[in-house]
């Protein structure tokens, strides 16, 4: 069976280290892509990694925060 790399809301919140309600807000504001299958909502692990990468910042001395 093929693993699609999908996680549910609770698992995605744990990966991003935010609350499920914060994740829900991010989803509703279009900040984070999601997959809806029937009534269930899932997040692709690859999308979560891309989101984290897009939030990476560098300070003025060139060090990553």
N, C-alpha and C positions, 0 to 999 in steps of 0.2 A: 504494500500500500504506500502511496506517495505522501510524504509529509509536506503539507502546505505551509508550515511555519506559522500557524494561526494560534493566537492566545486569546483568552476571554478578558473581560474588563478587569477582573481582580488580578489576573496574572500580569496584564500590561501595566497596571498601576504599580505592582511590585517591581517590575523591571525598571520603570521610570522613577521609582521611589517617590510617588505622589499618591494622594488619596484617590479612591475611585471617583469621588465627586469632582475632584480637580481634573481627572481624566475625562469625565463626562462633559465638563465645561470646555475643555480643549477640543473635544470632538464636535460639540455643538457650534463652536466658533469657527470651525473649519481649519483649525490649526493642525489637526492630526487626522490622517486618513484612516478609514475603517471599512470593514466588510460586514454587510448585514445579510444573514442567511435566515430567511423566515423572520422570526422575532428576535433572534439572537445576534448579538454584536461581537465581532472579533477584530483583532488587530494583527497585522502581519509583523512578525519579528523584524523583518528587514525594514519596514516602514518606521518602526520604533527606533532602530539604529540610525536611520537617515535623519529622523527628527532630532535625535541627540547630537549628531554631527552638525546639523544646521544651527544648533544653539551654542556651539563651541565658540569661545571668545579668546582673544589674545590681548594682553595688556600692553601698555606702551613700551615696556622693556623687552617684549617679544616672548615672554613666558606664557604658557597656556594657563588659563584659570580653571 
